Amino acid sequence: MFEKYVVKDGKKMRYGYTTGSCAAAASKAAVSIIVENKIIKKINIDTPKGWELTLDVLNPVIEGLGKSATCFVRKDAGDDPDVTDGALIGASVELIDTPIIKIRGGEGVGHVTKPGLYVPIGEPAINPVPRKMIINEISKVLPEGKGAIVTIIVPEGKKLAQKTFNPRLGILGGISILGTSGIVEPMSREALQESLAIELRVAVKGKADKIVLVPGNYGQEKAQKLFGIDKSKIIKISNFIGFMLNKCIEEKIKKVLIIGHIGKLVKVAGGIFNTHSKVADGRIEIIAANLALLGAPHEMVKKIFECLTTEGIVDIVDEYGYGQVYNILCEKAEERCLAYTYGELEVGVIMFSMNRGLLAVGEKAKTILEEF
């Protein structure tokens, strides 16, 4: 059991680790078994969060006259509700004489069939960070001059995928291998909201009148890299945009920048202040309506409604040359925030996409940025 905890709302809650960490650990363990020609029971990996994991190696088997091996790691989501908690994530690895690492999706790993995701059509749904983790960890134990063919396996993946959004996103045949930090942080709603409020209080310390709110890791990365904003001024807020705007008023903050992916912030442009997909999801409708107001052709709007993700929509918007819609969405999101807070906060909005980078900076955001 992974023994790292965080206290939220007076409750001690345990961290877990992602399917990406499990895949990387199983892959590294399988290579180690081949190289050492013996069964191992534990494996260590590094995570992007900076924490080292020591995980149990389950069901190890040496195959192919010692040239291949298969083993598994059990997913542990900690105290976070997660349909993949307890699932076995495995890797079957074959060493090759060419120094390259090929990653494939096996049983229970979904394959991408629609555009707009972080992985191209036809590829297994193994996201970029887990792919990088697999390659990094395998490289630590691969003999010089050798490569590997890695097949990730999730025996219960096809069944588990029915409890996720994968089928709606066009990811078929299994689950996705996910994770940006390698670590799962417990996300109980009440506990998370309380911890966010405390984090905000600590960040401002009764003195700061400006703060940056980001939905997640990518927003934080953009805030730091694109705009040079100090990490101490950035709060990750998950889906709780409205809740945190109210807390900013309580803490007497005057100016707020919200920086995040269009998939989250376009909802704010439509007046949605809890951006969890189970609460409300009008992304396609909001973008399509604003494009129609710009005079976008019917065929373009129709294509938008056929998209499953905002990344796919961004590709279509670029294809037809309607990039001005991003400025409109940012400005509408700023107007919605002003109305939501009854004018007590100045709120600027900045949107980006994963594939295109920075999309737009709202007019209010431009002014607030000058003060950071």
Residue pairs with C-beta under 8 A, 6 or more apart in sequence:
1 14
1 76
2 14
2 15
2 16
2 17
2 53
2 76
2 78
3 14
4 14
4 15
4 51
5 12
5 13
5 14
5 15
6 12
6 13
6 15
6 185
6 186
6 195
7 13
8 186
8 188
8 191
8 192
8 194
8 195
9 188
9 190
9 191
9 194
9 195
11 188
11 191
13 78
13 79
13 186
13 188
13 191
14 78
14 79
14 186
15 78
15 183
15 184
15 185
15 186
16 75
16 76
16 77
16 78
16 79
16 80
16 82
16 85
16 183
16 184
16 186
17 47
17 53
17 55
17 75
17 76
17 78
17 179
17 182
17 183
17 184
18 75
18 130
18 178
18 179
18 181
18 182
18 183
18 184
19 75
19 84
19 87
19 89
19 130
19 154
19 175
19 176
19 177
19 178
19 179
20 126
20 127
20 129
20 130
20 133
20 177
20 178
20 179
20 182
21 45
21 47
21 53
21 55
21 130
21 133
21 179
21 182
21 183
22 55
22 73
22 74
22 75
22 89
23 73
23 89
23 91
23 126
23 130
23 133
23 134
23 152
23 177
24 45
24 130
24 133
24 134
24 136
24 137
24 182
25 43
25 45
25 53
25 55
25 57
25 73
25 137
26 43
26 57
26 71
26 72
26 73
26 89
26 90
26 91
26 152
27 91
27 93
27 134
27 137
27 138
27 148
27 150
27 152
28 43
28 45
28 137
28 138
28 140
28 141
29 40
29 43
29 57
29 60
29 71
29 73
29 91
30 60
30 68
30 69
30 70
30 71
30 91
30 92
30 93
30 150
31 69
31 93
31 95
31 138
31 141
31 142
31 148
32 40
32 43
32 141
33 39
33 40
33 60
33 62
33 69
33 71
34 62
34 66
34 67
34 68
34 69
34 93
34 95
35 95
35 141
35 142
35 143
37 62
37 66
39 57
39 60
39 62
40 57
40 60
41 56
41 57
42 54
42 55
42 56
42 57
43 54
43 55
43 57
43 73
44 52
44 53
44 54
44 55
45 52
45 53
45 55
45 133
45 137
45 182
46 52
46 53
46 136
46 137
47 53
47 133
47 181
47 182
47 183
48 129
48 133
48 180
48 181
48 182
49 181
49 182
49 183
51 182
51 183
53 182
55 73
56 73
56 74
57 71
57 72
57 73
58 71
58 72
58 73
58 74
58 88
59 70
59 71
59 72
59 88
59 90
60 69
60 70
60 71
61 69
61 70
61 71
62 68
62 69
63 69
63 70
64 94
67 94
67 95
68 92
68 93
68 94
68 95
69 92
69 93
70 90
70 91
70 92
70 93
70 153
71 90
71 91
72 88
72 89
72 90
72 91
72 153
73 88
73 89
73 90
74 86
74 87
74 88
74 89
75 82
75 84
75 85
75 86
75 87
75 88
75 89
76 85
76 86
77 84
77 85
77 184
78 184
78 185
78 186
79 186
79 188
80 184
80 185
80 186
80 187
80 188
81 187
82 184
83 160
83 163
83 164
84 160
84 175
87 154
87 156
87 157
87 160
87 175
88 154
88 155
88 156
89 152
89 153
89 154
89 177
90 152
90 153
90 154
90 155
91 134
91 150
91 151
91 152
91 153
92 106
92 150
92 151
92 153
93 138
93 148
93 149
93 150
93 151
94 148
94 149
95 142
95 143
95 146
95 147
95 148
96 146
96 147
96 148
96 149
97 145
97 146
97 147
98 147
99 145
99 146
99 147
100 147
101 134
101 135
101 138
101 139
101 142
101 147
101 148
101 150
102 147
102 148
102 149
102 150
103 124
103 126
103 131
103 134
103 135
103 150
103 152
104 124
104 149
104 150
104 151
104 152
105 111
105 123
105 124
105 125
105 126
105 151
105 152
105 174
106 151
106 152
106 153
107 153
107 154
107 155
107 157
107 158
107 174
108 153
108 154
108 155
108 156
108 157
108 158
108 160
108 161
108 173
108 174
108 175
109 124
109 125
109 126
109 152
109 153
109 154
109 157
109 173
109 174
109 175
109 176
109 177
110 124
110 125
110 157
110 161
110 166
110 171
110 172
110 173
110 174
110 175
110 176
111 122
111 123
111 124
111 125
111 171
111 172
111 173
111 174
112 119
112 120
112 121
112 122
112 123
112 124
112 125
112 170
112 171
113 121
113 122
113 170
113 171
113 172
114 121
114 169
114 170
114 308
114 309
114 312
115 121
115 307
115 311
115 312
115 315
116 307
116 308
116 309
116 310
116 311
116 312
116 313
116 314
116 315
117 125
117 169
117 170
117 171
117 309
117 311
117 312
118 127
118 128
118 311
118 354
119 125
119 126
119 127
119 128
124 152
124 177
125 166
125 171
125 174
125 175
125 176
125 177
126 134
126 152
126 176
126 177
127 176
127 177
127 178
127 179
129 179
129 180
129 182
130 177
130 178
130 179
133 179
133 182
134 150
134 152
138 148
138 150
142 148
152 177
154 160
154 174
154 175
157 173
157 174
157 175
158 173
158 174
160 174
160 175
161 167
161 171
161 173
161 174
161 175
164 175
164 176
165 277
166 172
166 174
166 175
166 176
168 308
169 308
169 309
170 308
180 216
180 217
180 218
181 217
186 192
187 238
192 238
192 240
193 240
193 243
196 235
196 237
196 238
196 240
196 243
196 244
196 247
197 247
199 235
200 211
200 235
200 244
200 247
200 248
200 251
201 251
203 211
203 232
203 233
203 235
204 211
204 251
204 253
206 251
206 252
208 233
208 253
209 252
209 253
209 254
209 255
210 233
210 253
210 254
210 255
210 256
210 257
210 368
210 371
210 372
211 233
211 234
211 235
211 248
211 253
211 255
211 256
211 257
212 223
212 229
212 233
212 234
212 235
212 256
212 257
212 258
212 259
212 372
213 234
213 235
213 237
213 241
213 244
213 245
213 248
213 256
213 257
213 258
213 259
214 220
214 222
214 223
214 234
214 235
214 236
214 237
214 258
214 259
214 260
215 236
215 237
215 238
215 239
215 241
215 260
215 261
215 264
215 265
215 275
216 236
216 238
216 260
216 261
217 236
218 260
218 261
218 352
218 354
219 236
219 259
219 260
219 261
220 231
220 234
220 236
222 259
222 350
222 352
222 358
223 229
223 234
223 257
223 259
224 230
224 231
224 234
226 358
227 259
227 369
227 372
228 372
229 257
229 372
233 372
235 244
237 243
237 244
239 264
239 274
239 275
239 276
239 279
240 274
241 258
241 268
241 273
241 274
241 275
242 273
242 274
242 340
243 273
243 274
245 256
245 273
245 337
245 340
245 341
245 345
245 347
246 341
248 256
248 345
249 341
249 344
249 345
253 345
254 345
254 346
255 345
255 346
255 347
255 348
255 368
255 371
256 337
256 345
256 346
256 347
256 348
256 368
257 347
257 348
257 349
257 350
257 365
257 368
257 369
257 372
258 265
258 268
258 333
258 337
258 347
258 348
258 349
258 350
259 349
259 350
259 352
260 350
260 351
260 352
261 310
261 351
261 352
261 353
261 354
262 310
262 314
262 326
262 329
262 351
262 352
262 353
262 359
263 283
263 309
263 310
263 311
264 275
265 275
265 329
265 330
265 333
265 349
265 351
266 283
266 286
266 287
266 310
266 329
266 333
266 351
267 275
267 280
267 281
267 282
267 283
267 286
268 275
268 333
268 336
268 337
268 349
269 286
269 290
269 329
269 330
269 332
269 333
269 336
270 282
270 285
270 286
270 332
270 336
271 336
271 340
272 279
272 280
272 282
273 340
274 280
283 310
283 313
284 304
284 305
284 307
284 313
286 329
287 304
287 310
287 313
287 317
287 325
287 329
288 301
288 304
288 305
290 325
290 328
290 329
290 332
291 300
291 301
291 304
291 317
291 322
291 325
292 301
294 322
294 324
294 325
294 328
296 320
296 322
297 320
300 316
300 320
300 322
303 316
304 313
304 316
307 313
307 316
310 353
311 353
311 354
311 355
314 353
314 355
314 356
314 359
315 355
317 323
317 325
317 326
318 356
323 359
326 351
326 359
326 360
327 360
327 362
329 351
329 360
330 349
330 350
330 351
330 360
330 361
330 362
330 363
330 365
331 349
331 362
331 363
333 349
333 351
333 362
334 347
334 348
334 349
334 362
334 363
334 364
334 365
337 345
337 347
337 349
338 345
338 346
338 347
341 347
346 364
346 367
346 368
347 364
348 361
348 362
348 364
348 365
348 366
348 367
348 368
348 369
349 362
349 364
349 365
350 358
350 360
350 361
350 362
350 365
351 358
351 359
351 360
352 358
352 359
353 359
361 369
